[in-house]
Amino acid sequence: MAAERRASVTWSGDLINGSGTIDEVGSGAFGPLDVSWAARSEEASAAHASCFSMALGNVLGKAGSPPERLQTSAVVTFVPGTGITKSALSVRATVPGLDADAFQAAAEDAKKNCPVSQALAGGPEITLDAQLES
């Protein structure tokens, strides 16, 4: 089933010096929220980190090894005039009963199949540093 997400924004000014307000989002989870170029250009990292974490939790859960904890970060490189050129994912995980090789395979699967990674496929480089902690 397709999922649609809606938001409304009011913006004034140019890209770099302008500012605006996210007036509302469809879920009602937040709003109003101030937005600027700096805030907007950092959002892609949160989207990729959360998407990857959910995908990895799903892969591990389906394999019978749900994670106790996933701590994920993403550093997204944005070059003005070019766009996103790289997304570097890093995850530290506690997954009882899983060995390092199985964890690495699950992490690579999640990297390849999370919707944000798929949207970036064929574009920027996506790297992954996945470590299983005891």
SULRA-V468427 format. One line per field, one symbol per residue. ss: DSSP state (a for helix, b for strand, c for the rest). phi: phi as a letter, one per 40 degrees, with the letter a starting at -180 (. if undefined). psi: psi as a letter, one per 40 degrees, with the letter a starting at -180 (. if undefined). A space follows every 50 residues. Layout:
ss=???
phi=???
psi=???
//
This chain:
ss=ccccccbbbbbbccccccbbbbbbbcccccccbbbbaaaaaaaaaaaaaa aaaaaaaaaaaaccccccbbbbbbbbbbbcccbbbbbbbbbbbbccccca aaaaaaaaaaaaacaaaaaaccccbbbbbbbbbc
phi=.cbbbbabbbbbgcccccaabccabdcgcahcacbadccccccdcccccc ccccccdccccccgbcccabbbbbbbcbbdgbhcbabbcbbbbbbdgbcc ccccccccccdcbcdcdcccdgbccbbabbbcbc
psi=hihhhiihihihaaddeiiahhdiideediiihiiiddddeedddddddd ddddddddddddeegiidhhhiihhhhhhhedaheihhihhhihghehid ddddddddddddeidddddehebihhihhhhhi.
//
